Amino acid sequence: MRPEANNSTTAAVKRRYAALLAQRLETSPEQIFLFWKGRVALYALLKAIDIQPGDEVILPAYTCVVVPNAILYAGGKPVYVDISPDTFNMDVDQLEAALTSKTRAILCQNTYGLSSNLEKINQIARDRDLVTIEDCTHGFGGSYQGRPNGTHCDAAFFSTQWNKPFSSGVGGFAVTRDARIAQRLHAFSSKLPHPPFRNLATLKLLYFVRRYLLTQRNHWSLVRAYRWLSRRNLIVGSSSGGELEGIAMPENYLYGFSKTQSREAIRNLVQLDAWQREQKLNAERYTDFLRRHGKNHVSPTLFADHSFLKYPLLVNDRDAFMAAAEKARINLGDWFVSPLHPVESNFSDWGFDPARFPVATRVARHMVNLPTVRSDPARVSGFLAEHLDNIMGENAARSLASEHRSSSSNPTTTADEVFSDASRRPRTKINAVP
Ligand SMILES: Cc1ncc(COP(=O)(O)O)c(C=O)c1O
């Protein structure tokens, strides 16, 4: 390993990046901690709050598998709560039932850029002396009740992976205003090894490919090739195969952040405001279009605050919809097509029983994401117009939730609606981490 020289230039670039983040998060650079990936930032936070074996961490039952992984690697136990069909975040009304004397922390996710009900969660946490952590991996740049995402809980973590609000290829950071957590994060992050030279060289190559070679036409072929290579650990990727197949912490998991990533992040961060304006505008256009056609859409009441990293849409037959989109060269997103995306089976390894989280499980079966940035919304709407029959109706999300309520009084129907019944597994080839 020949690390990037850990010299004063590296420190200066990282400081500059931390200062830019701090400005946006209305905090000081000393409260920002940079990591190789968002999941490493979460792991560091859990260590900083001194998670002990068996301590329970609450999280939504609709997330990326690397989140429960970080909890398990840190020695904690993930405890899932089903989601609200409006925001695809934790259903706060079900939160209290999940709390036990072992609960230590609650993760408040920002799915697709939509916020959780943070007042209510914070109130519950305060009453019981629990730590709250915002999972802002989708939500940098958005706000909640007029304040930036990531400033509402005891701590927050963010991701700057490829498809996140702005990118450093892979990357993440944590922020906290809590002095004790900050001090422990500092101690933890200063001991982390520097990312290996090979990883950084590959990242630079990938930046080049993304900037100059990726087109609408080759999007899916390149993305598939990238996912295939990273899953086999042949390229620095979003996730290694091991992270998606089991709960053992991979060897090359804990790294700090590099100058290479900082430079790429700074370069992209300056475009964030323009991108987010575009995202919001496109999300409004989609909502307007879908509302006019009586199809499911994000409620306009959620527009004031949220950033729209992706626009969630529920369809009847996802495989058909995705295949048609690929043919039409519309780059739809595929998160989260499993409640522990992108895991397809062996949910029990993660302590997850799909039958207990029917809303998340059903939503995952029907979800696609519309692009909100660097896309042509008119072309996307044209595509939607051609495939209206495959888009679920206005009250799709609500009816998925109420279907659960009526079927839960009849256990025989509940059982055959989960992934454990092979005939109803999602047919989509799931092989990607967002
Ligand atoms: C909700 C959520 N949390 C955490 C992460 C982890 O972020 P990173 O890929 O930077 O580790 C992701 C995925 O990428 C995610 O979608």
PDBQT file of the ligand as one rigid body, heavy atoms in Angstrom, charges set to zero:
ROOT
HETATM    1  C1  LIG A 501     -30.417   4.711   3.383  1.00  0.00    +0.000 C 
HETATM    2  C2  LIG A 501     -28.945   4.467   3.234  1.00  0.00    +0.000 A 
HETATM    3  N1  LIG A 501     -28.151   4.547   4.318  1.00  0.00    +0.000 NA
HETATM    4  C3  LIG A 501     -26.823   4.347   4.238  1.00  0.00    +0.000 A 
HETATM    5  C4  LIG A 501     -26.210   4.062   3.034  1.00  0.00    +0.000 A 
HETATM    6  C5  LIG A 501     -24.717   3.848   2.990  1.00  0.00    +0.000 C 
HETATM    7  O1  LIG A 501     -24.015   4.865   2.322  1.00  0.00    +0.000 OA
HETATM    8  P1  LIG A 501     -22.575   4.499   1.706  1.00  0.00    +0.000 P 
HETATM    9  O2  LIG A 501     -22.814   3.778   0.424  1.00  0.00    +0.000 OA
HETATM   10  O3  LIG A 501     -21.891   5.817   1.494  1.00  0.00    +0.000 OA
HETATM   11  O4  LIG A 501     -21.876   3.661   2.701  1.00  0.00    +0.000 OA
HETATM   12  C6  LIG A 501     -27.012   3.956   1.886  1.00  0.00    +0.000 A 
HETATM   13  C7  LIG A 501     -26.471   3.584   0.580  1.00  0.00    +0.000 C 
HETATM   14  O5  LIG A 501     -25.747   3.770  -0.120  1.00  0.00    +0.000 OA
HETATM   15  C8  LIG A 501     -28.404   4.178   1.974  1.00  0.00    +0.000 A 
HETATM   16  O6  LIG A 501     -29.192   4.108   0.904  1.00  0.00    +0.000 OA
ENDROOT
TORSDOF 0
